[in-house]
């Protein structure tokens, strides 16, 4: 089916226009003072194509009587193809020419039919120029017909999908490329930071480690521990034996003394009792004979008892002295044993001190070896991270190459969108010169319109451009091949200027 074009416009009671008609060209410029009707005409044509209730644009009659706005558009294509678009209030009727006759018939589902011809959101180049960065980026993205094969891209980059954060669904390929690049760039930044940290940690670890690892005296420690353990056990055994010998000797001496005391005491008591009995018997026999003899006998007996008692006590003293001598000898033997053990203990102390020195040396050796091993691990980790950084750098280079390949046929060379900011050749849109910005705005509008059966661009507010850039805008639109309606504030009443494309020489 052929491309269509608006060839006639009739407007009644729309905004400030009571009745207005024009036959647009490829470029139609409506210029005049504010209130002259130029914006009314542009809005009326857009409303007729885009849909909605035309009543909201109804003209206010000075008499107060209600008005019914109406817009009629005639569209023509190749040959005899023609359509009439009639919108009145909230009613829409579209009729199509029947063959090559003068008759017309209704088109079913007219609004859907119009939607297939015309993009109601078709960009206004001036609106694109004046839009904030985020909105301008969205307008551009909607105009760029790109397709991105994410699995193929990740394969080129050598990056697994699991290495990327979740990406929003339905975003534009350029946004998707920017998000992927940003994620990989951030990952590489983190890897580089970690690699630098590992290298610094390795260097600091080496500064804390001796240049040469001390010899580990493990064998000497084991031998020393065995010697000191055996010596300590021998000392403890001899000490215990000496204590036991002393205790046994004292106990035996005390037991012998006690036995002797008990024996002497028993013998004395037995003898004394016997002699008293004998005395009592003798006394009984002689008591009657003479009191003197009894007294003499008694005195003699007492003297004999005292002598015998003294003799027994002398024997006990000798036993006590013998026991004391045995105790004294046991204690002297214990002292000698202690003196002998002191020499062993000194040997043990020297061995233990040597062991302490060896253990300290072993600890230094172990720590030094651990520091050297840790520094080596840091180096290996830094090397691994460096390789990972190089891999991510290659991934970024592959993505950039893929983006260049993807956008090489776009009408805007060097285009990229980073964080909702349009860049061309790396330069932000706002830093381009005016002619470059106008060119891009027109190209975006044309990209949105091209490919539709009714490629129309509406430009309202073109007075924001000076004469040089306004003329540049007109030329760009004319060269693009789309049909353009341009509104511009100027002095005087409404003036309509139409331009047709130059005829190609035969």
HUGINOR-V39537 format. One line per field, one symbol per residue. ss: DSSP state (H for helix, E for strand, C for the rest). A space follows every 10 residues. Layout:
BEGIN
ss=???
END
This chain:
BEGIN
ss=CCCCEEEEEE EEEECCEEEE EECCCCEEEE EECCCCCHHH HHHHHHHHHH CCCHHHHECC CCCCCCCCCE EEEEEECCCC CEEEEEEECC EEEEEEECCC CCCEEECCCH HHHHHHHCCC CCCCHHHHHH CCHHHHHHHH HHHCCCCCCH HHHHHHHCCC HHHCCCCCCC CCHHHHHHHH HHHHHHHHHH HHHHHHHHHH HHHHHHHHCC CCCCCCCHHH HHHHHHHHHH HHHHHHHHHH HHHHHHHHHH HHHHHHHHHH HHHHHHHHHH HHHHHHHHHH HHHHHHCCCC HHHHHHHHHH HHHHHHHHHH HHHHHHHHHH HHHHHHHHHH HHHHHHHHHH HHHHHHHHHH HHHHHHHHHH HHHHHHHHHH HHHHHHHHHH HHHHHHHHHH HHHHHHHHHH HHHHHHHCCC CCCCEEEECC EEEECCEEHH HCCHHHHHHH HHHHHHHHHC CCCCCEEEEE CHHHCCHHHH HHHHHHHHHH CCEEEEEEEC CCCCEEEEEC CCCCCC
END
